[in-house]
Amino acid sequence: MPKYALYVSLEAKPGQEEAVAEFLRQGQPLVEDEPGTAAWFGVRLGPTSFAIFDAFPTESARDAHLSGKVAAALKAKAGELLAVAPDIRKAEVLAFKLPG
């Protein structure tokens, strides 16, 4: 049951919008290998605005994700792809519905 979450807002540099979208698509296989990540979404909110939302059953799983492959890839590509640094917010899940 996910209790902990992250909301990460991303603003693409001009001309990098599709590169950010592709970065998010490529992130999915990386989180597939994270047993502590219960849900992960890469979303487009507008022409240049994107976000990542993910949920975890424990605080330690969330911390492990912040030290994982997607976070490392985001750090490595942020200067190239993003207009501003990612805004990473820790959150508490109050209600949810997941398949299964």
QUIFEN-V420934 format. One record per residue. N is the residue number from 1. SS is DSSP state (@ for helix, = for strand, . for the rest). PHI is phi in radians with two decimals (NA if undefined). Layout:
# QUIFEN-V420934
N,SS,PHI / N,SS,PHI
This chain:
# QUIFEN-V420934
1,.,NA / 2,.,-1.27 / 3,.,-2.10 / 4,=,-2.05 / 5,=,-2.55 / 6,=,-2.30 / 7,=,-2.17 / 8,=,-2.10 / 9,=,-1.62 / 10,=,-2.30 / 11,=,-2.08 / 12,=,-1.26 / 13,.,-1.16 / 14,.,-0.96 / 15,.,1.51 / 16,.,-1.88 / 17,@,-1.02 / 18,@,-1.24 / 19,@,-1.18 / 20,@,-1.16 / 21,@,-1.02 / 22,@,-1.17 / 23,@,-1.00 / 24,@,-1.15 / 25,@,-1.03 / 26,@,-1.27 / 27,@,-1.28 / 28,@,-0.97 / 29,@,-1.06 / 30,@,-1.17 / 31,@,-1.38 / 32,@,-1.03 / 33,.,-1.50 / 34,.,-1.80 / 35,.,-1.11 / 36,.,-1.50 / 37,=,-1.61 / 38,=,-1.37 / 39,=,-2.60 / 40,=,-2.55 / 41,=,-2.33 / 42,=,-1.89 / 43,=,-2.27 / 44,=,-1.81 / 45,.,-1.75 / 46,.,-2.99 / 47,.,-0.98 / 48,.,-2.10 / 49,=,-1.82 / 50,=,-2.34 / 51,=,-2.72 / 52,=,-2.09 / 53,=,-2.21 / 54,=,-2.47 / 55,=,-2.35 / 56,=,-2.49 / 57,.,-1.33 / 58,.,-2.37 / 59,@,-1.15 / 60,@,-1.18 / 61,@,-1.16 / 62,@,-1.13 / 63,@,-1.10 / 64,@,-1.11 / 65,@,-1.10 / 66,@,-1.13 / 67,.,-1.83 / 68,.,-1.57 / 69,@,-1.18 / 70,@,-1.16 / 71,@,-1.09 / 72,@,-1.12 / 73,@,-1.14 / 74,@,-1.12 / 75,@,-1.05 / 76,@,-1.18 / 77,@,-1.76 / 78,@,-0.96 / 79,@,-1.08 / 80,@,-1.37 / 81,@,-1.74 / 82,=,-1.88 / 83,.,-1.30 / 84,.,-2.43 / 85,.,-1.06 / 86,.,-1.02 / 87,=,-1.70 / 88,=,-1.75 / 89,=,-2.12 / 90,=,-1.42 / 91,=,-2.45 / 92,=,-1.91 / 93,.,-1.38 / 94,.,-1.72 / 95,.,-2.72 / 96,.,-2.80 / 97,.,-2.51 / 98,.,-2.16 / 99,.,-1.18 / 100,.,1.76
